[in-house]
């Protein structure tokens, strides 16, 4: 009886330190949403949305409706960047397969946000690669081919052909978006052999050299670095799991499985926090990715890095880092994840939505967070001016 009591006490203590996941937006104390001065009009808008590759034919997608109306209100001044995981769970299904129709539906719903005069790009995520499948590069290429077959003016898929990049796009407002494929990195770190290998960049060392060359030629431009995996996060991939994950671990398999497994249920979060998967910051491969990029960014800092992967909305600024780390990873209500806040958190929200980087004619940059209303109303819940290096 005494042993059971001790275990129960330890269980309660662990819950005290675990805490609850955010259920509503968090804004760092002392900050408030800022407005853009009427005499400082917006020159260009970069829209950021990730992990949008799972919807439902019966669902009303308020995020897509708001995004289409928002970007479409400024044709010629809007660019939409989809930040990976454009298709759940295992990338694009093969033509003729039973899953192909659903794959096409998921992609088509995202493509519908592009109206006349709005351009954009899709980047790969781990699910688009079918995780660690040896056929990942072929599966990714099928998605690229399908998107490009729609012939939507100004819409691309980068990096192309399952290659790592880095590629870049120069946008109005003197903005340069550099795009890399972080899942390619993680697959290479973990020796996943692809069935296709005809890329110009064949190693991580080559990628770093090419990235530094691009950054060297970006002087005078405002750089945004985009990849699917974030460099910092206060979500699940950053190591946070709330009490429900510890008490009801089977919900990681099925969201309805509220079967209590106290103590034993903490094994899964513990393994995740000790690097069991390369999809988490705790894994040595992921850590190496962060360290190598951060070394480059100390010399050539971007304004911000933008990612998806964690299924929430975050604006982070780590002390000692000279760039912002932004996560816009809940482009659909069909995905979700635990979220807390840390010392580096400026803003965090578990809600479905997207972000907008606004460049004004006076050279200022404002980052806006949009959490749409139930009917797709465009509701900006937070906006902050970014410090330009």
C-alpha positions in Angstrom: 0.0 0.0 0.0 2.8 2.4 0.9 4.6 1.7 -2.4 1.4 2.5 -4.4 1.0 5.7 -2.4 4.5 6.8 -3.2 3.9 6.1 -6.9 0.7 8.1 -6.8 2.4 11.0 -5.1 5.2 11.0 -7.8 2.5 10.9 -10.4 0.8 14.0 -9.0 4.2 15.8 -8.6 5.0 15.1 -12.2 1.7 16.6 -13.3 2.6 19.7 -11.4 5.7 20.2 -13.5 4.2 19.0 -16.7 1.4 21.5 -16.7 -1.4 22.1 -19.1 -1.3 22.8 -22.8 -2.4 26.3 -23.9 -6.0 26.4 -24.8 -6.0 30.0 -26.0 -3.5 32.5 -27.4 -0.6 33.6 -25.2 1.1 36.9 -25.5 4.4 37.7 -23.7 3.6 39.9 -20.7 4.2 43.6 -21.5 3.5 43.2 -25.2 0.4 44.1 -27.0 -0.8 43.9 -30.6 0.5 46.8 -32.7 -1.1 48.6 -35.6 0.4 49.7 -38.9 0.2 53.4 -39.3 -2.2 54.7 -41.9 0.5 56.8 -43.5 2.8 53.7 -43.8 1.0 51.5 -46.3 1.9 47.9 -47.0 4.2 47.3 -50.0 4.1 43.5 -49.9 2.7 40.5 -47.9 4.2 37.1 -47.4 1.6 34.6 -46.1 2.8 31.7 -44.1 0.7 28.5 -43.6 1.9 25.0 -42.8 0.7 21.4 -42.2 -2.5 22.0 -44.2 -2.6 18.7 -45.9 -5.5 17.1 -44.1 -9.0 18.2 -44.4 -12.4 16.6 -44.7 -15.0 16.8 -47.5 -17.7 17.6 -45.0 -15.7 20.3 -43.1 -15.9 24.0 -43.7 -12.2 25.2 -43.9 -12.4 28.6 -42.3 -8.6 29.0 -42.6 -8.6 28.5 -46.4 -11.5 30.8 -46.9 -9.9 33.6 -44.8 -6.5 33.1 -46.5 -8.0 33.3 -50.0 -9.9 36.5 -49.2 -7.0 38.0 -47.4 -4.3 37.4 -50.0 -6.8 38.0 -52.9 -7.5 41.5 -51.5 -4.0 42.7 -52.6 -3.3 41.0 -56.0 0.3 41.5 -57.1 1.3 42.2 -53.6 0.7 38.7 -52.0 2.8 35.5 -51.9 1.6 32.4 -50.1 4.2 30.0 -48.8 3.0 26.5 -47.8 5.5 25.2 -45.2 5.3 21.5 -45.7 3.2 18.5 -44.8 1.0 19.3 -47.7 -0.3 15.7 -47.7 -1.0 13.4 -44.8 -0.2 10.8 -43.8 2.3 9.4 -46.4 2.5 11.9 -49.2 1.0 11.6 -52.7 -0.6 8.3 -53.5 0.2 6.6 -56.8 -2.2 7.1 -59.7 -4.8 4.4 -59.8 -4.5 3.5 -56.1 -7.5 3.7 -53.8 -5.9 6.6 -51.9 -5.2 8.8 -54.9 -8.6 10.6 -55.0 -8.1 11.7 -51.4 -4.6 12.9 -52.0 -5.7 15.0 -54.9 -8.6 16.4 -52.8 -6.1 17.5 -50.1 -3.9 19.3 -52.6 -6.8 20.8 -54.5 -8.2 22.4 -51.4 -4.9 24.2 -50.8 -4.6 25.3 -54.4 -8.0 26.9 -54.2 -6.6 29.7 -52.0 -4.8 31.1 -55.1 -6.8 33.8 -56.9 -5.8 36.0 -59.8 -2.6 37.9 -59.1 -1.6 35.8 -56.0 1.6 33.7 -56.3 3.1 31.1 -54.0 5.2 28.0 -53.4 4.9 24.7 -51.6 7.9 23.2 -49.7 8.2 19.6 -48.5 7.7 18.2 -45.0 8.4 14.9 -43.5 4.9 13.5 -44.4 5.3 14.6 -48.0 8.4 12.3 -48.1 6.4 9.5 -46.6 8.7 9.8 -43.6 11.6 7.4 -44.1 10.3 5.4 -47.1 13.1 4.5 -49.6 10.6 5.6 -52.2 10.2 9.1 -50.6 11.8 11.0 -53.4 9.5 9.4 -56.0 6.5 10.1 -53.8 7.5 13.7 -53.3 8.0 14.1 -57.1 4.5 12.9 -57.7 3.2 15.6 -55.5 5.2 18.2 -57.3 4.1 17.0 -60.7 0.4 17.1 -59.6 0.7 20.7 -58.3 2.5 21.9 -61.4 0.0 20.1 -63.7 -2.7 22.6 -62.5 -0.7 25.4 -64.3 -1.5 28.0 -61.7 0.5 31.1 -62.7 3.3 31.9 -60.2 2.9 28.7 -58.1 5.9 26.5 -57.7 7.3 23.6 -55.7 10.7 24.1 -54.1 13.1 22.6 -53.8 12.3 20.6 -56.9 12.6 16.9 -57.7 13.2 15.8 -54.1 16.5 17.7 -54.1 17.6 19.7 -50.9 18.1 23.1 -52.4 18.8 25.7 -51.2 16.8 27.7 -53.6 15.6 31.3 -53.3 12.8 33.5 -54.6 13.2 37.3 -54.8 10.0 39.1 -54.0 8.9 42.7 -54.2 9.9 44.8 -51.2 13.5 43.6 -51.6 12.6 40.3 -49.8 14.6 37.1 -50.5 13.0 33.8 -49.4 15.6 31.0 -49.2 14.1 27.6 -49.1 15.6 24.3 -48.0 14.3 20.8 -47.5 15.0 19.9 -43.9 13.5 16.4 -44.3 16.2 15.6 -46.9 18.7 16.6 -44.2 17.2 14.2 -41.6 17.0 11.4 -44.1 20.6 11.8 -45.0 21.7 12.1 -41.3 20.0 8.7 -40.7 21.3 7.0 -43.9 18.0 6.5 -45.7 18.9 5.5 -49.2 16.6 7.0 -51.9 15.7 5.1 -55.1 16.5 8.3 -57.0 19.6 10.4 -56.5 20.3 12.9 -59.3 20.6 16.2 -57.4 23.4 18.7 -57.9 23.7 19.0 -54.1 24.6 15.5 -52.8 25.7 16.1 -49.2 25.0 18.2 -46.2 28.4 19.8 -46.5 27.6 20.9 -50.0 24.3 22.3 -48.8 26.0 24.5 -46.2 28.5 25.8 -48.7 25.7 26.7 -51.2 23.6 28.3 -48.5 26.5 30.5 -47.4 27.1 31.5 -51.0 23.4 32.6 -51.4 23.5 34.5 -48.1 26.7 36.3 -49.2 25.0 37.6 -52.3 21.9 38.6 -50.3 23.5 41.8 -48.9 20.9 44.6 -48.9 18.0 42.2 -49.0 15.8 41.1 -46.2 16.2 37.4 -45.9 13.5 34.9 -44.8 14.8 31.3 -44.4 12.1 28.6 -44.9 12.1 24.9 -44.1 9.6 22.5 -42.6 11.3 21.8 -39.3 11.6 24.7 -36.8 14.8 25.7 -35.0 13.1 26.4 -31.7 9.7 25.3 -30.4 7.6 25.1 -27.3 5.4 22.5 -28.8 5.5 18.7 -28.9 8.5 18.5 -31.3 10.3 20.9 -28.9 9.7 18.5 -26.0 6.4 19.6 -24.4 3.6 17.1 -23.6 0.8 18.0 -21.3 -0.8 15.8 -18.6 -3.3 14.3 -21.1 -0.4 12.7 -23.0 1.0 11.2 -19.8 -2.4 9.9 -18.6 -3.9 8.9 -21.9 -1.0 7.9 -24.1 -3.2 5.9 -26.5 -4.6 9.2 -27.8 -1.4 9.4 -29.9 -2.8 6.5 -31.9 -6.5 7.5 -31.7 -7.7 10.8 -30.4 -10.8 9.2 -28.9 -8.8 6.6 -26.8 -9.2 8.1 -23.3 -7.9 5.0 -21.6 -6.0 6.0 -18.5 -2.5 4.5 -18.2 -0.8 6.5 -15.4 2.9 6.3 -14.9 3.3 3.8 -17.8 1.8 6.5 -20.0 4.8 8.8 -19.3 7.1 6.4 -21.1 6.1 7.8 -24.5 6.9 11.5 -23.7 10.1 10.4 -22.0 11.3 8.6 -25.1 10.3 11.5 -27.3 12.3 13.9 -25.0 15.3 11.6 -25.2 15.6 11.5 -29.0 13.7 8.4 -30.1 12.7 10.1 -33.4 14.6 12.4 -35.7 11.5 14.5 -36.0 12.1 16.0 -32.5 14.6 18.6 -31.5 15.9 16.2 -28.9 17.3 13.8 -31.5 21.0 14.1 -32.4 20.3 14.5 -36.1 17.9 17.4 -35.5 20.3 19.0 -33.1 23.1 18.8 -35.7 20.8 20.5 -38.3 20.1 23.3 -35.9 23.7 23.8 -34.9 25.0 23.9 -38.5 22.3 26.4 -39.6 22.8 28.5 -36.5 26.5 28.7 -37.2 25.7 30.2 -40.7 23.0 32.6 -39.3 25.5 34.1 -36.8 27.4 35.3 -39.7 24.5 36.1 -42.1 21.4 36.5 -40.0 18.0 36.3 -41.7 15.2 38.4 -40.4 13.3 35.3 -39.4 13.2 31.5 -40.0 9.8 30.2 -40.9 8.5 26.6 -40.4 5.6 24.3 -39.8 5.9 20.8 -38.2 4.4 21.7 -34.8 0.7 22.0 -35.1 0.2 25.5 -33.7 1.2 29.1 -34.2 4.4 30.5 -32.5 6.6 33.6 -32.7 9.9 33.0 -30.9 13.0 35.1 -30.2 15.8 33.3 -28.3 18.1 35.4 -26.3 21.5 35.7 -28.0 20.0 34.7 -31.4 19.8 37.5 -34.0 16.7 36.2 -35.8 13.1 35.3 -35.1 11.9 31.7 -35.3 8.3 31.5 -36.5 6.1 28.4 -36.7 2.9 28.5 -38.6 1.9 24.9 -38.5 -1.8 24.6 -38.1 -3.3 25.3 -41.4 -6.2 23.0 -40.8 -8.3 22.1 -37.7 -7.7 18.4 -38.6 -4.2 18.5 -37.0 -3.4 19.5 -33.4 -0.6 19.3 -30.8 0.3 20.3 -27.3 1.7 23.7 -26.8 3.1 25.8 -23.9 5.3 28.9 -23.7 8.9 29.5 -22.7 11.2 32.4 -22.0 11.7 32.8 -25.7 8.0 32.9 -26.6 6.6 36.2 -27.9 3.3 34.6 -29.0 1.8 31.1 -29.0 -1.6 29.8 -29.9 -3.0 26.3 -30.4 -5.7 27.6 -32.9 -5.9 26.9 -36.6 -4.7 29.9 -38.6 -1.8 31.5 -40.5 0.7 34.4 -40.3 1.5 37.3 -42.6 4.8 39.2 -42.9 3.9 42.7 -43.9 6.6 44.9 -45.5 5.7 48.6 -45.5 6.9 51.3 -47.9 8.8 52.9 -45.0 10.9 49.7 -44.7 9.2 48.3 -41.5 8.2 44.7 -41.0 5.2 43.6 -39.1 4.3 40.0 -38.4 0.5 39.4 -38.0 -1.2 36.3 -36.7 -4.7 35.5 -38.2 -7.0 33.1 -36.4 -10.2 33.1 -38.6 -13.7 33.2 -37.3 -16.1 30.3 -37.7 -17.3 31.7 -41.1 -13.8 32.5 -42.4 -13.7 36.1 -41.1 -10.2 37.5 -41.1 -9.4 38.2 -37.5 -5.9 39.5 -36.6 -5.3 38.4 -33.0 -1.7 39.7 -32.7 0.7 41.9 -34.7 4.2 42.9 -33.7 6.9 45.0 -35.4 10.1 43.0 -36.0 13.5 44.5 -35.3 15.5 44.5 -38.5 19.2 43.6 -38.1 
